Amino acid sequence: MATIMIKGHQHEYSDSDVITFAEGLIGLPRIRRAVVLSMNEFEPFCWLAPLDETETRFVVVDPKLIFDNYQPKFHSSASMDVQTYAIVTIASDWKQTTINLRAPILINPEDRTGSQQILTETQYHFAERLPQD
Amino acid sequence: MLVLSRRPGQKIVIGNEITIEVVSVSGEGVRLGISAPDTVSVHRFEVFEEIQAANKLAEINEAAIDATSLKDLSEHFKDRQK
């Protein structure tokens, strides 16, 4: 078991938790290995924590938990049971927080490979506001 | 950068599977037809740049995480879930 520090808490993870991004994230090619960790107090939001840097973190969430009808079409390489996360940009006022629905992170649960795919469907935006109601 | 001259109807090939055809040229505009496998994503570069910028904006430093804001957010969406 290795550990990673997030917000003052040590989190344990095993080798099988590690996601490999062959091409990194878009514009961030250095991010090749990461883990997704959830903390009770922040659910349904999770952390995407790159393993090769100690300081960079992303907040991610399964977009279907927030947008019930989010059903994008992925490229054919993505299997049906692929795990989907959307990257969230946190603002100091949570109402200003945005979510990137246009370029979700897809994780293949079988081999733990991940990729960030830009959807061709233009109705999904890269800085969508969260529902306020 | 490789620079090639092509006329309408002519193509270039990238690797073994990607072809780009100049469909038509009118004034300042060029229409391109791209054939690529499903696994290759093709986008206007502007879209790619937007996503790049969005990713960089979303990247947060461990030390700068605003836990209060994230907790507010979490509380709001926990209620919505069931």
Backbone of each chain as ProteinMPNN parsed JSONL, in Angstrom:
{"seq_chain_A": "MATIMIKGHQHEYSDSDVITFAEGLIGLPRIRRAVVLSMNEFEPFCWLAPLDETETRFVVVDPKLIFDNYQPKFHSSASMDVQTYAIVTIASDWKQTTINLRAPILINPEDRTGSQQILTETQYHFAERLPQD", "coords_chain_A": {"N_chain_A": [[0.836, -1.211, 0.0], [0.619, 2.11, -0.968], [0.794, 5.593, -0.128], [-0.975, 8.723, -0.382], [-1.127, 12.244, -0.003], [-3.877, 14.213, 0.769], [-5.416, 17.191, 1.408], [-4.395, 17.271, 4.043], [-4.862, 14.679, 4.866], [-3.765, 11.345, 4.924], [-4.022, 9.09, 2.291], [-4.597, 5.77, 1.439], [-3.588, 3.693, -1.264], [-3.723, 1.065, -3.707], [-1.708, -0.773, -6.116], [-3.52, -1.588, -8.034], [-5.33, 0.423, -8.116], [-4.29, 2.401, -9.595], [-4.475, 4.584, -12.319], [-3.658, 4.675, -15.708], [-2.689, 7.085, -17.949], [-2.146, 7.126, -21.174], [-1.716, 9.186, -22.959], [-1.669, 11.356, -21.353], [-3.401, 14.194, -19.856], [-5.46, 16.534, -21.672], [-3.511, 19.101, -22.878], [-1.998, 18.81, -20.651], [0.254, 16.927, -20.722], [2.049, 15.711, -19.033], [0.776, 14.382, -17.051], [0.482, 11.244, -16.291], [-0.006, 9.105, -14.625], [-2.379, 8.379, -12.164], [-4.569, 8.528, -9.278], [-7.98, 8.023, -8.304], [-9.666, 9.33, -5.65], [-12.019, 9.155, -3.027], [-13.528, 11.176, -0.55], [-15.451, 11.038, 2.307], [-16.558, 13.496, 3.267], [-16.639, 15.132, 1.044], [-18.142, 13.972, -0.911], [-20.578, 13.879, -3.605], [-18.216, 14.396, -4.948], [-14.886, 13.759, -6.047], [-11.331, 13.215, -5.732], [-8.885, 13.633, -8.209], [-5.785, 12.558, -8.283], [-2.64, 13.122, -9.388], [0.15, 10.929, -9.571], [2.797, 11.462, -9.93], [3.388, 13.944, -9.145], [3.474, 15.957, -6.289], [1.819, 18.005, -5.606], [-0.259, 18.76, -7.354], [-3.739, 18.656, -7.884], [-6.989, 17.512, -8.907], [-10.466, 18.182, -8.94], [-13.018, 15.921, -9.404], [-16.029, 14.472, -10.761], [-18.606, 12.041, -11.115], [-20.39, 12.685, -13.876], [-23.005, 11.922, -14.374], [-24.262, 11.773, -11.971], [-24.969, 14.31, -11.442], [-26.006, 15.502, -13.722], [-28.698, 14.138, -14.895], [-29.415, 13.311, -17.445], [-27.119, 13.007, -18.922], [-25.601, 11.631, -21.518], [-23.319, 10.987, -23.353], [-21.894, 10.199, -26.6], [-19.267, 8.024, -26.993], [-16.012, 7.468, -28.502], [-15.478, 4.501, -30.442], [-13.691, 2.855, -29.118], [-14.22, 2.926, -26.471], [-15.632, 1.014, -23.973], [-18.889, -0.223, -22.906], [-19.186, -0.235, -20.131], [-17.546, 1.713, -19.197], [-15.955, 3.926, -16.937], [-16.891, 7.165, -16.013], [-15.675, 10.44, -15.571], [-16.024, 13.895, -14.835], [-14.186, 16.9, -15.032], [-13.983, 19.329, -12.525], [-14.141, 22.793, -11.953], [-13.386, 24.551, -9.261], [-14.876, 27.264, -7.599], [-14.632, 30.077, -5.352], [-17.119, 30.846, -4.455], [-19.525, 28.485, -4.433], [-21.529, 28.438, -6.32], [-20.482, 29.474, -8.586], [-18.969, 27.541, -9.598], [-17.752, 25.393, -12.167], [-18.253, 22.743, -14.574], [-16.676, 20.394, -16.653], [-18.17, 19.188, -19.248], [-17.718, 18.596, -21.811], [-15.284, 17.398, -22.31], [-14.825, 14.667, -21.031], [-13.237, 12.448, -18.632], [-12.347, 9.194, -19.283], [-12.388, 5.967, -17.972], [-11.198, 2.773, -18.295], [-12.414, 0.044, -16.698], [-11.338, -2.48, -16.676], [-8.568, -2.613, -17.45], [-7.613, -0.385, -16.261], [-6.859, 1.855, -17.765], [-6.799, 5.223, -18.8], [-8.328, 8.061, -20.469], [-8.69, 11.34, -21.805], [-11.379, 12.512, -23.491], [-12.453, 14.528, -26.162], [-15.689, 15.402, -26.815], [-17.755, 15.079, -29.717], [-20.221, 16.097, -29.674], [-21.819, 19.067, -29.561], [-23.56, 20.135, -27.735], [-22.711, 19.802, -25.19], [-20.855, 21.511, -22.775], [-17.633, 22.96, -21.994], [-17.371, 24.446, -19.769], [-19.661, 24.242, -17.97], [-22.243, 25.477, -15.89], [-23.129, 24.356, -12.627], [-26.223, 22.772, -11.676], [-28.458, 24.856, -9.89], [-30.614, 24.519, -8.265]], "CA_chain_A": [[0.0, 0.0, 0.0], [1.293, 3.397, -0.985], [-0.123, 6.624, 0.361], [-0.904, 10.052, -0.993], [-1.667, 13.231, 0.928], [-4.854, 15.167, 0.243], [-6.015, 18.041, 2.434], [-3.948, 16.888, 5.366], [-5.147, 13.285, 5.195], [-3.073, 10.308, 4.16], [-4.91, 8.116, 1.667], [-3.907, 4.578, 0.941], [-4.067, 3.13, -2.531], [-2.92, -0.078, -4.144], [-1.309, -0.705, -7.522], [-4.672, -1.796, -8.914], [-6.102, 1.67, -8.18], [-3.586, 3.394, -10.422], [-4.981, 4.766, -13.683], [-2.58, 5.1, -16.596], [-3.106, 7.914, -19.088], [-1.07, 6.983, -22.16], [-1.458, 10.477, -23.604], [-1.837, 12.431, -20.382], [-4.639, 14.947, -20.038], [-5.307, 17.492, -22.769], [-2.732, 20.264, -22.451], [-1.205, 18.442, -19.479], [0.754, 15.599, -21.102], [2.899, 15.126, -18.002], [-0.023, 13.598, -16.106], [0.418, 9.897, -16.871], [-0.487, 8.132, -13.637], [-3.156, 9.088, -11.143], [-5.586, 7.748, -8.579], [-9.195, 8.756, -7.948], [-9.945, 9.043, -4.246], [-13.174, 9.906, -2.531], [-13.531, 11.441, 0.887], [-16.835, 11.171, 2.735], [-17.052, 14.863, 3.46], [-16.75, 15.856, -0.222], [-18.931, 13.222, -1.897], [-20.124, 12.905, -4.619], [-16.994, 14.831, -5.628], [-13.698, 12.958, -5.733], [-10.047, 13.809, -6.126], [-7.999, 12.966, -9.146], [-4.47, 12.953, -7.776], [-1.52, 12.586, -10.165], [1.109, 10.304, -8.652], [4.177, 11.892, -10.138], [3.597, 15.265, -8.571], [2.905, 15.915, -4.949], [0.977, 19.161, -5.292], [-1.384, 18.99, -8.253], [-4.957, 17.879, -7.655], [-8.18, 17.918, -9.642], [-11.733, 17.712, -8.393], [-13.786, 15.277, -10.468], [-17.303, 13.905, -10.31], [-19.334, 11.302, -12.141], [-21.353, 13.711, -14.322], [-24.392, 11.412, -14.377], [-24.842, 12.028, -10.652], [-25.413, 15.701, -11.387], [-26.849, 15.712, -14.899], [-29.329, 12.825, -15.08], [-29.533, 12.886, -18.851], [-25.819, 13.083, -19.594], [-25.331, 10.353, -22.184], [-22.573, 11.293, -24.573], [-21.387, 9.076, -27.403], [-17.808, 7.972, -26.979], [-15.409, 6.77, -29.64], [-15.791, 3.07, -30.34], [-12.754, 2.138, -28.245], [-14.711, 2.944, -25.093], [-16.626, -0.034, -23.751], [-20.123, 0.267, -22.313], [-19.103, -0.065, -18.687], [-16.467, 2.65, -18.905], [-16.226, 4.841, -15.824], [-16.784, 8.529, -16.539], [-15.543, 11.545, -14.631], [-15.886, 15.221, -15.427], [-13.332, 17.752, -14.212], [-14.731, 20.435, -11.941], [-13.326, 23.953, -11.578], [-13.975, 25.052, -8.026], [-14.789, 28.703, -7.346], [-14.795, 30.299, -3.913], [-18.564, 30.719, -4.285], [-19.784, 27.229, -5.148], [-22.452, 28.668, -7.427], [-19.688, 29.831, -9.776], [-18.224, 26.349, -9.984], [-18.133, 24.864, -13.477], [-17.918, 21.346, -14.833], [-16.319, 20.188, -18.058], [-18.949, 18.073, -19.794], [-17.314, 18.399, -23.209], [-14.086, 16.554, -22.398], [-14.776, 13.815, -19.842], [-12.17, 11.461, -18.459], [-12.907, 7.849, -19.36], [-11.495, 4.968, -17.39], [-11.557, 1.383, -18.577], [-12.266, -0.609, -15.397], [-10.605, -3.737, -16.789], [-7.103, -2.479, -17.426], [-7.308, 0.877, -15.57], [-6.282, 2.89, -18.614], [-7.677, 6.378, -18.855], [-8.063, 9.057, -21.498], [-9.642, 12.453, -21.812], [-11.887, 12.593, -24.857], [-13.301, 15.671, -26.505], [-16.882, 14.906, -27.494], [-18.141, 15.833, -30.917], [-21.54, 16.684, -29.416], [-21.566, 20.44, -29.13], [-24.46, 20.611, -26.675], [-22.011, 19.71, -23.912], [-19.892, 22.611, -22.702], [-16.456, 22.69, -21.178], [-17.509, 25.183, -18.495], [-21.097, 24.261, -17.656], [-22.577, 25.752, -14.488], [-23.852, 23.285, -11.943], [-27.612, 23.161, -11.387], [-28.485, 25.635, -8.641], [-31.833, 24.278, -7.472]], "C_chain_A": [[0.867, 1.256, 0.0], [0.305, 4.431, -0.439], [0.069, 7.931, -0.4], [-1.627, 11.012, -0.058], [-2.676, 14.129, 0.215], [-5.501, 15.89, 1.412], [-5.669, 17.538, 3.835], [-4.247, 15.461, 5.776], [-4.326, 12.365, 4.311], [-4.097, 9.351, 3.58], [-4.102, 6.947, 1.16], [-4.46, 4.196, -0.417], [-3.169, 1.963, -2.901], [-2.603, 0.06, -5.624], [-2.511, -0.805, -8.455], [-5.58, -0.563, -8.98], [-5.513, 2.659, -9.192], [-4.134, 3.392, -11.845], [-3.822, 5.282, -14.532], [-3.16, 5.883, -17.77], [-1.977, 7.902, -20.116], [-0.717, 8.325, -22.799], [-1.566, 11.648, -22.628], [-3.216, 13.054, -20.497], [-4.385, 15.987, -21.126], [-4.624, 18.761, -22.263], [-1.863, 19.994, -21.238], [-0.62, 17.042, -19.718], [1.599, 14.931, -20.024], [2.101, 14.256, -17.032], [-0.305, 12.222, -16.698], [-0.144, 8.866, -15.903], [-1.224, 8.895, -12.555], [-4.053, 8.099, -10.41], [-6.804, 8.647, -8.353], [-9.552, 8.351, -6.53], [-11.188, 9.808, -3.826], [-13.029, 10.068, -1.021], [-14.985, 11.698, 1.248], [-17.365, 12.595, 2.714], [-17.236, 15.624, 2.146], [-17.615, 15.135, -1.256], [-20.141, 14.025, -2.372], [-18.827, 13.296, -5.344], [-15.796, 14.006, -5.141], [-12.457, 13.735, -6.132], [-9.393, 12.967, -7.196], [-6.605, 13.467, -8.778], [-3.369, 12.313, -8.617], [-0.444, 12.043, -9.212], [2.52, 10.853, -8.797], [4.416, 13.325, -9.7], [2.861, 15.315, -7.235], [1.857, 16.998, -4.737], [-0.258, 19.334, -6.151], [-2.556, 18.074, -7.931], [-6.044, 18.398, -8.587], [-9.393, 17.421, -8.87], [-12.518, 17.129, -9.565], [-15.085, 14.719, -9.878], [-17.886, 13.08, -11.451], [-20.454, 12.214, -12.635], [-22.802, 13.241, -14.284], [-25.062, 11.607, -13.017], [-25.419, 13.433, -10.547], [-26.333, 16.042, -12.558], [-27.434, 14.356, -15.293], [-29.3, 12.35, -16.532], [-28.228, 13.033, -19.638], [-25.495, 11.729, -20.207], [-24.572, 10.576, -23.475], [-22.185, 10.019, -25.321], [-19.861, 9.136, -27.384], [-17.306, 7.306, -28.247], [-15.544, 5.266, -29.395], [-14.859, 2.301, -29.402], [-13.281, 2.053, -26.805], [-15.81, 1.893, -24.91], [-17.823, 0.539, -23.006], [-19.97, 0.575, -20.824], [-17.938, 0.843, -18.272], [-16.905, 3.597, -17.776], [-15.982, 6.267, -16.317], [-16.612, 9.527, -15.399], [-15.466, 12.848, -15.405], [-15.052, 16.07, -14.473], [-14.116, 18.993, -13.783], [-13.75, 21.569, -11.61], [-14.017, 24.65, -10.411], [-13.799, 26.573, -7.926], [-15.058, 28.921, -5.86], [-16.281, 30.34, -3.539], [-18.987, 29.487, -5.087], [-20.711, 27.409, -6.33], [-21.731, 29.035, -8.727], [-18.869, 28.642, -10.29], [-18.695, 25.842, -11.349], [-17.638, 23.433, -13.647], [-17.673, 21.174, -16.33], [-17.03, 18.947, -18.597], [-18.501, 17.719, -21.207], [-16.146, 17.429, -23.331], [-13.958, 15.697, -21.136], [-13.544, 12.914, -19.819], [-12.834, 10.087, -18.443], [-11.897, 6.864, -18.81], [-12.045, 3.586, -17.703], [-11.343, 0.573, -17.301], [-11.453, -1.903, -15.472], [-9.103, -3.56, -16.68], [-6.65, -1.161, -16.785], [-6.552, 1.858, -16.458], [-7.293, 4.023, -18.71], [-7.329, 7.28, -20.02], [-9.072, 10.179, -21.337], [-10.087, 12.648, -23.249], [-12.721, 13.838, -25.057], [-14.484, 15.127, -27.29], [-17.15, 15.725, -28.744], [-19.483, 16.528, -30.699], [-21.385, 18.069, -28.798], [-22.543, 20.929, -28.063], [-23.822, 20.513, -25.292], [-20.895, 20.743, -23.862], [-18.753, 22.303, -21.752], [-16.493, 23.461, -19.852], [-18.988, 25.358, -18.185], [-21.285, 24.592, -16.188], [-23.302, 24.554, -13.89], [-25.293, 23.717, -11.704], [-27.708, 23.784, -9.99], [-29.656, 25.268, -7.726], [-31.631, 23.163, -6.455]], "O_chain_A": [[1.732, 1.434, 0.857], [-0.887, 4.151, -0.311], [1.125, 8.197, -0.974], [-2.607, 10.649, 0.592], [-2.367, 14.73, -0.814], [-6.069, 15.259, 2.303], [-6.539, 17.4, 4.695], [-3.932, 15.057, 6.895], [-4.208, 12.579, 3.105], [-4.955, 8.851, 4.307], [-3.056, 7.116, 0.532], [-5.651, 4.355, -0.685], [-2.018, 1.879, -2.472], [-3.168, 0.915, -6.307], [-2.532, -0.195, -9.524], [-6.494, -0.509, -9.803], [-6.165, 3.625, -9.587], [-4.243, 2.347, -12.487], [-3.101, 6.198, -14.136], [-4.024, 5.385, -18.492], [-0.97, 8.589, -19.946], [0.44, 8.571, -23.139], [-1.555, 12.806, -23.045], [-4.098, 12.507, -21.158], [-3.237, 16.284, -21.458], [-5.105, 19.41, -21.333], [-1.075, 20.85, -20.836], [-0.955, 16.093, -19.009], [1.842, 13.726, -20.084], [2.683, 13.479, -16.275], [-1.219, 12.058, -17.507], [-0.702, 7.855, -16.331], [-0.755, 9.931, -12.084], [-4.265, 6.976, -10.868], [-6.678, 9.866, -8.228], [-9.72, 7.166, -6.24], [-11.387, 10.958, -4.215], [-12.482, 9.211, -0.327], [-15.671, 12.476, 0.584], [-18.458, 12.868, 2.219], [-17.914, 16.652, 2.124], [-17.8, 15.64, -2.364], [-20.687, 14.799, -1.586], [-18.394, 12.592, -6.257], [-15.72, 13.615, -3.976], [-12.534, 14.776, -6.785], [-9.35, 11.741, -7.103], [-6.291, 14.645, -8.94], [-3.182, 11.098, -8.568], [-0.171, 12.64, -8.17], [3.341, 10.721, -7.889], [5.514, 13.858, -9.863], [1.765, 14.775, -7.09], [1.081, 16.922, -3.784], [-1.214, 19.986, -5.73], [-2.386, 16.871, -7.733], [-6.029, 19.557, -9.003], [-9.35, 16.371, -8.229], [-12.662, 17.777, -10.602], [-15.211, 14.526, -8.668], [-17.676, 13.397, -12.622], [-21.385, 12.494, -11.88], [-23.72, 14.053, -14.175], [-26.289, 11.607, -12.922], [-26.248, 13.716, -9.681], [-27.31, 16.776, -12.404], [-26.772, 13.537, -15.93], [-29.178, 11.157, -16.812], [-28.239, 13.167, -20.862], [-25.154, 10.786, -19.493], [-25.111, 10.38, -24.564], [-22.152, 8.925, -24.759], [-19.254, 10.156, -27.712], [-18.066, 6.664, -28.974], [-15.706, 4.829, -28.256], [-15.203, 1.212, -28.944], [-12.84, 1.211, -26.023], [-16.807, 1.904, -25.633], [-17.77, 1.671, -22.526], [-20.556, 1.533, -20.319], [-17.421, 0.753, -17.158], [-18.065, 4.0, -17.689], [-14.972, 6.536, -16.967], [-17.316, 9.464, -14.391], [-14.909, 12.897, -16.502], [-15.195, 15.97, -13.255], [-14.814, 19.615, -14.584], [-12.674, 21.333, -11.06], [-15.081, 25.251, -10.558], [-12.706, 27.095, -8.143], [-15.636, 28.065, -5.191], [-16.661, 29.922, -2.445], [-18.818, 29.462, -6.306], [-20.681, 26.602, -7.259], [-22.292, 28.924, -9.818], [-18.168, 28.746, -11.296], [-19.889, 25.86, -11.648], [-16.726, 22.983, -12.952], [-18.383, 21.744, -17.16], [-16.565, 17.82, -18.43], [-18.861, 16.667, -21.735], [-16.024, 16.72, -24.33], [-13.108, 15.951, -20.284], [-12.909, 12.66, -20.842], [-13.771, 9.851, -17.68], [-10.711, 6.917, -19.134], [-13.201, 3.275, -17.414], [-10.205, 0.424, -16.858], [-10.938, -2.374, -14.458], [-8.439, -4.263, -15.919], [-5.458, -0.853, -16.766], [-5.703, 2.607, -15.975], [-8.502, 3.791, -18.7], [-6.198, 7.281, -20.507], [-10.164, 9.986, -20.801], [-9.268, 12.918, -24.127], [-13.582, 14.169, -24.241], [-14.304, 14.466, -28.313], [-16.815, 16.907, -28.817], [-19.844, 17.438, -31.446], [-20.894, 18.224, -27.68], [-22.373, 22.028, -27.536], [-24.337, 21.081, -24.329], [-20.089, 20.843, -24.787], [-18.885, 21.497, -20.832], [-15.735, 23.16, -18.93], [-19.501, 26.476, -18.143], [-20.578, 24.059, -15.333], [-24.007, 23.83, -14.592], [-25.559, 24.909, -11.545], [-27.108, 23.29, -9.036], [-29.687, 25.659, -6.559], [-32.552, 22.833, -5.709]]}, "seq_chain_B": "MLVLSRRPGQKIVIGNEITIEVVSVSGEGVRLGISAPDTVSVHRFEVFEEIQAANKLAEINEAAIDATSLKDLSEHFKDRQK", "coords_chain_B": {"N_chain_B": [[7.881, 22.16, -39.378], [5.971, 20.478, -41.791], [5.171, 21.611, -44.979], [2.804, 21.499, -47.49], [1.681, 21.801, -50.893], [-1.562, 21.645, -52.169], [-4.279, 20.848, -54.385], [-7.835, 21.395, -54.897], [-9.592, 18.376, -54.409], [-7.345, 16.867, -54.184], [-5.33, 14.873, -51.928], [-3.836, 14.281, -48.67], [-1.969, 11.915, -46.75], [-1.793, 10.641, -43.457], [0.115, 8.654, -41.479], [-1.084, 5.281, -41.758], [-3.784, 5.352, -41.961], [-5.154, 7.751, -41.886], [-6.628, 10.174, -43.848], [-6.619, 13.307, -45.49], [-8.537, 15.439, -47.328], [-8.587, 18.088, -49.651], [-11.457, 19.634, -50.1], [-12.817, 21.855, -51.184], [-12.049, 25.21, -52.234], [-12.713, 28.484, -51.366], [-12.354, 31.81, -51.723], [-11.062, 32.992, -48.728], [-11.491, 30.696, -47.413], [-11.096, 27.199, -46.752], [-12.286, 24.02, -47.417], [-12.11, 20.991, -45.773], [-11.901, 17.466, -45.971], [-11.924, 14.846, -43.765], [-10.756, 11.629, -43.158], [-10.667, 9.24, -40.724], [-9.81, 6.64, -38.36], [-12.304, 5.469, -35.959], [-11.238, 5.617, -33.442], [-9.602, 7.747, -33.396], [-9.606, 11.087, -32.495], [-10.978, 13.957, -33.963], [-10.834, 17.365, -34.146], [-11.679, 20.862, -34.366], [-8.999, 23.114, -33.907], [-9.414, 25.187, -32.109], [-11.283, 24.225, -30.283], [-9.824, 22.307, -28.986], [-7.913, 23.966, -27.794], [-9.535, 25.354, -25.987], [-10.227, 23.335, -24.207], [-7.736, 22.66, -23.231], [-7.119, 25.027, -21.839], [-9.177, 24.997, -19.978], [-8.546, 22.721, -18.491], [-6.138, 23.519, -17.34], [-7.005, 25.545, -15.735], [-8.53, 24.153, -13.941], [-6.763, 22.725, -12.508], [-5.515, 22.329, -9.322], [-3.571, 23.493, -6.588], [-2.406, 21.496, -4.03], [-2.009, 22.761, -1.522], [-3.601, 24.964, -1.785], [-6.231, 24.289, -1.784], [-9.622, 24.93, -1.457], [-11.344, 23.984, 0.98], [-13.718, 24.61, 2.245], [-15.429, 25.703, 0.312], [-15.686, 23.509, -1.33], [-16.933, 21.746, 0.375], [-19.401, 23.0, 0.777], [-20.418, 22.723, -1.76], [-20.507, 19.967, -1.965], [-22.387, 19.349, 0.012], [-24.676, 20.454, -1.084], [-25.085, 18.821, -3.324], [-25.182, 16.251, -2.358], [-27.682, 16.044, -1.206], [-29.267, 16.077, -3.442], [-28.98, 13.638, -4.565], [-30.599, 11.367, -3.873]], "CA_chain_B": [[6.556, 21.814, -39.897], [5.913, 20.122, -43.213], [4.183, 22.41, -45.702], [2.548, 20.904, -48.796], [0.668, 22.456, -51.715], [-2.558, 20.708, -52.682], [-5.402, 21.455, -55.098], [-9.093, 20.73, -54.577], [-9.677, 16.99, -54.874], [-6.124, 16.146, -53.815], [-5.324, 14.426, -50.533], [-2.593, 13.863, -48.027], [-2.213, 10.789, -45.854], [-0.988, 10.668, -42.223], [0.158, 7.252, -41.06], [-1.691, 4.398, -42.755], [-5.243, 5.327, -41.898], [-5.788, 9.069, -41.859], [-6.452, 10.965, -45.066], [-7.236, 14.635, -45.478], [-8.746, 15.874, -48.707], [-9.052, 19.457, -49.869], [-12.733, 19.468, -50.805], [-13.002, 23.037, -52.024], [-11.431, 26.451, -51.773], [-13.421, 29.671, -51.868], [-11.821, 32.995, -51.034], [-10.155, 32.712, -47.615], [-11.903, 29.457, -46.747], [-10.741, 25.9, -47.329], [-13.054, 22.925, -46.819], [-11.302, 19.781, -45.706], [-12.591, 16.22, -45.623], [-10.969, 14.036, -42.99], [-11.134, 10.241, -42.865], [-9.787, 8.706, -39.686], [-10.484, 5.59, -37.589], [-13.151, 5.941, -34.857], [-10.466, 5.808, -32.218], [-8.85, 9.01, -33.484], [-10.538, 12.202, -32.398], [-10.657, 15.066, -34.867], [-11.552, 18.563, -33.702], [-11.088, 22.152, -34.682], [-7.972, 23.383, -32.912], [-9.962, 26.1, -31.097], [-11.925, 23.41, -29.251], [-8.705, 21.704, -28.252], [-7.331, 25.033, -26.955], [-10.469, 25.64, -24.894], [-10.122, 22.25, -23.228], [-6.42, 22.843, -22.607], [-7.215, 26.128, -20.882], [-10.077, 24.564, -18.9], [-7.786, 21.787, -17.65], [-5.145, 24.264, -16.558], [-7.755, 26.308, -14.744], [-9.079, 23.215, -12.951], [-5.637, 22.176, -11.764], [-5.336, 23.092, -8.093], [-2.448, 23.148, -5.746], [-2.77, 20.835, -2.767], [-2.043, 23.706, -0.405], [-4.567, 26.045, -2.016], [-7.58, 23.737, -1.88], [-10.606, 25.621, -0.634], [-12.183, 22.891, 1.48], [-15.035, 25.138, 2.621], [-16.23, 25.811, -0.893], [-15.969, 22.15, -1.797], [-17.904, 21.15, 1.306], [-20.701, 23.603, 0.432], [-20.799, 22.09, -3.005], [-20.816, 18.588, -1.658], [-23.65, 19.301, 0.75], [-25.748, 20.75, -2.019], [-25.341, 17.726, -4.265], [-25.52, 15.05, -1.603], [-29.141, 16.059, -1.048], [-29.932, 15.859, -4.73], [-28.739, 12.314, -5.121], [-31.668, 10.36, -3.765]], "C_chain_B": [[6.646, 21.535, -41.392], [4.839, 20.963, -43.886], [4.035, 21.832, -47.108], [1.56, 21.764, -49.568], [-0.265, 21.398, -52.282], [-3.636, 21.494, -53.422], [-6.687, 20.76, -54.679], [-9.143, 19.334, -55.194], [-8.433, 16.184, -54.52], [-6.096, 15.885, -52.313], [-3.911, 14.376, -49.979], [-2.94, 12.704, -47.101], [-1.255, 10.913, -44.663], [-1.013, 9.259, -41.652], [-0.492, 6.395, -42.14], [-3.182, 4.601, -42.885], [-5.916, 6.69, -41.992], [-5.541, 9.78, -43.186], [-7.192, 12.29, -44.912], [-7.316, 15.113, -46.926], [-9.149, 17.343, -48.726], [-10.316, 19.338, -50.711], [-12.97, 20.653, -51.733], [-12.311, 24.24, -51.402], [-12.295, 27.587, -52.29], [-12.982, 30.864, -51.05], [-10.809, 32.596, -49.977], [-10.393, 31.328, -47.011], [-11.48, 28.205, -47.502], [-11.616, 24.852, -46.65], [-12.243, 21.643, -46.913], [-12.191, 18.592, -45.385], [-11.582, 15.3, -44.952], [-11.53, 12.633, -42.796], [-10.141, 9.686, -41.871], [-10.532, 7.579, -38.97], [-11.28, 6.193, -36.429], [-12.361, 6.276, -33.6], [-9.658, 7.1, -32.233], [-9.844, 10.155, -33.409], [-10.04, 13.356, -33.263], [-11.486, 16.27, -34.432], [-10.904, 19.801, -34.285], [-10.112, 22.484, -33.553], [-8.487, 24.286, -31.792], [-10.604, 25.325, -29.944], [-10.854, 22.798, -28.342], [-8.079, 22.732, -27.288], [-8.212, 25.369, -25.755], [-10.338, 24.592, -23.791], [-8.786, 22.332, -22.485], [-6.494, 23.894, -21.501], [-8.084, 25.72, -19.695], [-9.342, 23.62, -17.952], [-6.802, 22.529, -16.753], [-5.808, 25.058, -15.436], [-8.243, 25.404, -13.608], [-8.001, 22.633, -12.049], [-5.476, 22.988, -10.469], [-4.166, 22.577, -7.287], [-2.978, 22.59, -4.432], [-2.954, 21.84, -1.622], [-3.162, 24.737, -0.534], [-6.005, 25.542, -2.085], [-8.518, 24.444, -0.902], [-11.63, 24.59, -0.152], [-13.591, 23.373, 1.81], [-15.962, 25.174, 1.417], [-16.632, 24.428, -1.401], [-16.984, 21.446, -0.898], [-19.309, 21.687, 1.04], [-21.285, 22.897, -0.784], [-21.278, 20.669, -2.751], [-22.16, 18.469, -0.952], [-24.839, 19.506, -0.164], [-26.098, 19.538, -2.869], [-25.582, 16.379, -3.593], [-27.037, 14.922, -1.504], [-29.851, 15.674, -2.338], [-29.913, 14.39, -5.148], [-29.867, 11.317, -4.97], [-32.966, 10.99, -3.27]], "O_chain_B": [[7.302, 22.255, -42.145], [3.708, 21.019, -43.405], [5.02, 21.69, -47.833], [0.689, 22.393, -48.967], [0.182, 20.38, -52.811], [-3.877, 22.664, -53.122], [-6.64, 19.646, -54.157], [-8.781, 19.142, -56.354], [-8.461, 14.953, -54.552], [-6.747, 16.58, -51.533], [-2.929, 14.422, -50.719], [-4.098, 12.543, -46.716], [-0.079, 11.24, -44.823], [-2.09, 8.733, -41.37], [-0.452, 6.751, -43.318], [-3.796, 4.081, -43.816], [-7.134, 6.766, -42.16], [-4.397, 9.966, -43.599], [-8.249, 12.366, -44.285], [-6.316, 15.181, -47.642], [-9.959, 17.784, -47.911], [-10.257, 18.986, -51.889], [-13.281, 20.483, -52.912], [-12.031, 24.272, -50.204], [-12.586, 27.665, -53.484], [-13.207, 30.925, -49.841], [-9.813, 31.939, -50.281], [-9.599, 30.848, -46.202], [-11.506, 28.163, -48.732], [-11.677, 24.807, -45.421], [-11.759, 21.265, -47.979], [-13.135, 18.712, -44.605], [-10.52, 15.014, -45.504], [-12.654, 12.47, -42.323], [-8.936, 9.656, -42.122], [-11.763, 7.561, -38.973], [-10.973, 7.292, -35.967], [-12.772, 7.115, -32.799], [-9.097, 7.502, -31.214], [-10.812, 10.195, -34.168], [-8.853, 13.679, -33.287], [-12.712, 16.187, -34.361], [-9.729, 19.79, -34.652], [-10.367, 22.173, -32.39], [-8.046, 24.165, -30.649], [-10.488, 25.713, -28.782], [-10.974, 22.781, -27.117], [-7.762, 22.42, -26.14], [-7.72, 25.632, -24.658], [-10.339, 24.916, -22.603], [-8.715, 22.105, -21.277], [-6.007, 23.69, -20.389], [-7.776, 26.049, -18.549], [-9.504, 23.716, -16.736], [-6.652, 22.214, -15.573], [-5.255, 25.22, -14.349], [-8.354, 25.837, -12.461], [-8.287, 22.117, -10.968], [-5.319, 24.208, -10.524], [-3.829, 21.394, -7.309], [-3.882, 23.154, -3.815], [-3.92, 21.772, -0.862], [-3.616, 25.308, 0.457], [-6.907, 26.311, -2.415], [-8.25, 24.541, 0.295], [-12.651, 24.361, -0.801], [-14.553, 22.619, 1.668], [-17.113, 24.742, 1.481], [-17.761, 24.211, -1.841], [-17.793, 20.646, -1.368], [-20.286, 20.938, 1.071], [-22.461, 22.532, -0.827], [-22.314, 20.238, -3.257], [-22.97, 17.601, -1.276], [-25.865, 18.836, -0.046], [-27.273, 19.259, -3.106], [-26.133, 15.468, -4.211], [-27.6, 13.843, -1.692], [-30.899, 15.029, -2.321], [-30.717, 13.954, -5.972], [-30.076, 10.492, -5.859], [-33.971, 10.295, -3.119]]}, "name": "protein", "num_of_chains": 2, "seq": "MATIMIKGHQHEYSDSDVITFAEGLIGLPRIRRAVVLSMNEFEPFCWLAPLDETETRFVVVDPKLIFDNYQPKFHSSASMDVQTYAIVTIASDWKQTTINLRAPILINPEDRTGSQQILTETQYHFAERLPQDMLVLSRRPGQKIVIGNEITIEVVSVSGEGVRLGISAPDTVSVHRFEVFEEIQAANKLAEINEAAIDATSLKDLSEHFKDRQK"}
